[in-house]
Amino acid sequence: MKHILLTALLPFLLITNAWAISGDTLQITSHDAITVVTDPSKGANTYTEWAVFPSKEEAVRKIVMKIKFACPDNMRCADWDYLDHVTLKRTEGVNGEVKDFEIGRMLTPYGGAFGKDWEFDWQVDVTDFSLLLRDSVELEYKHTGYEPNNDRGWKVTVAFDIIKGQPAMEPVSITKIYNGSFAYGDKENPIEEALVPVRFAPEQEAALGRLRIIQTGHGMDRPDGCGEFCNKFRDFLLDEKLVASRQIWKQCGENPLYPQAGTWIFDRANWCPGDLIQPDLYDFALTKSVHTVQLKMENYSSPKPSANELIAAYLIQYKPYQKKHDVAIEDIIIPSDKAIHSRINPATFAPTIVIKNNGAVPLTSLAINHGTTGQKPNKFSWNGSLQPGEIDTISIPGLIPQEGMLAYHFELDRPNGNKDAFKKDNQMSSNYSRTAIHGSELIFHLETNRASEDNGYQVIDAYDNVVYERTVGTLVADTTYKDTLKLSNGAYQLHLLDEGGDGLEFWYKTKAGRGKSILLNHEGKIVKSFDSDFGSSITYNFTVGDNPDPIKENEISLGVFPTRTKDFTYFDFLSNNPEEVVIKLVKDPGGEVVEEHHYSNFKEGRLTFDLSRYPKSRYFFRVFVKDKVVYNKRVRVKE
């Protein structure tokens, strides 16, 4: 985050790890695996709990809020991408003051096809609320939506990691600036009359102001699709001068939670289905007796307005940075077992971390020690220019060990050649999984769909050399490519790209058809099958060695398409071994099995299903191998 400018948060990947130093981290759970369902009569359902945080006298370095979703024990996961809020309702006990500060905003995923054992975790830094997260606090989880609540929902956990210690900056006050749903595009109710300049006087000890913003767009104007599906900019004005501007837009094709049952790939107004919103942070010096802050949206008017911008903006005033030289490690991206980083892990090379300058002066140099936990570390020197409060993602050349203890440790040292003022957040460890080991001759089997102009792939080695490639724009539609990859021992990455952001299949785009991608060994056995519904890209890291991993029995390539049809759909199946396969067509909702088919010694083939005799409805196309569900896709029968 540049001084007075927006923090450059990674859209999906910047998620803060819990500190490895157990004695300095307090874990607090407010909502412990509660079942969350809608209230269709109201469109919202609230779940309120009390939690006890550190006292006001205790020094708090950092607070991380963690949200976990799973399917309820006796229900399936819910269907829709609804808007949820975590709100700090009251402080100082049941007789305390009502606050109503939204500290987190969650967009639920399209969970209709998730299995019973599915779960996912998200995290967000909420240190800016440290003045309020003290003693007894009432926290509300609010789930919105109208879908049925008798057979579907979520199991939700809300927890906090409190990292103790001297804060980088001590907060003085926190004030609401904007907090609500603001009509957008309505000439009779213009948004600029609501987002007016807000004046404030700096607190006596404050030196820095921070505007913390959560903003998402919702609604469906015609014909523009505002506010959910229109890309508009927002300005931040300080003392009536423009200091930052950004598009209120988020690309969803790289969402780590994939595939989902609905339109998960569609870009949206600063959110994606299955997404805990990361805040925008604007920092600025307090130099006047009175300042004004203001947000302004791009001029927009709709003949049939329905758009709303949901904005929670708070001003936090801070004392000066306490120390000159203070750097922290914020996250380990590679290597990692965290679900949020699963698109690029497990990995074989390029350890990657996120650091933050918590010091009062620019950070220009840093030593990074890294390697297997408990072993002699490797050393890396970073040089750059990181202003106070800024973050940076650092990718370090080198291999990641694939044997022994699969735990990787990073430690930051000597910021600007000086001793760090707070060393406890200078180190972090990450557990990880090793990559698969394959033989030296592989076959990349790629079947394009009708939108082949969007696709291309590369295979690179650990030194970023391209060893095989088909560039975007060179592939032919509805064509099968079987490229032999002859590789020497070492570490590699296969990267399959879709510039359209809709993968090799997407249920909504029936005319594009379905493609598939499989990695085979020299005997034609499947070593890795990739889901065709992948959005923007697939990244697969692997090792080539003399002792390849055994072929997995459950490595199967399969898929049904189209999944919106008035008559026929087709099921493709490829397995390494003949299997006993059962296919069930299950009514949704209700769970009634309307078709069931058994196939003995089924190894490869394409099956045709005629669904024209069924009324307009939704079904699950469910495939069992050895009595285990291996595929569960929603199929929509149209009139």
Secondary structure, DSSP 4 states (H G I P E B T S, - for coil): --TTSB----TTT--PPPPS-GGGEEEEEEEEEEEE---TTTTEEEEEEEEEPPPTTS-EEEEEEEEEEE--TTSEEP-S--EEEEEEEEESSTTS-EEEEEEEEEE----TT--TT-EEEEEEE-GGGTTTSSSEEEEEEEEE--S-SSSEEEEEEEEEEEEES--SS-EEEEEEEEEEEEEES-TTS-GGGTS--EEEPPPTT--EEEEEEEEEEE-B-TTT-TBTS--EEEEEEETTEEEEEEEE-B--TT-SS---SSSTTS-BSS--SSEEPPPEEEEEE--SSSEEEEEEEPP---SS--EEEEEEEEEEEEPPPS-SS-EEEEEEEES---GGGTTS-S-SB--EEEEEE-SSS-EEEEEEEEEETTSPPEEEEEEEEE-TT-EEEEE--SB---SS--EEEEEEE-GGGS--S-GGGSEEEEE--PPEEE-SEEEEEEE--TTGGGEEEEEEETTS-EEEEE-TT-PPTT-EEEEEEE--SEEEEEEEEETTSS-S--TT-GGG---EEEEEETTS-EEEEE-S--TTEEEEEEEE-SSPPPPPTT-EEEEEE-SEESSEEEEEEEEEEEEEEEEEEEEETT--EEEEEEEEEEEEEEEEEE-TTSPSEEEEEEEEETTEEEEEEEEEE--
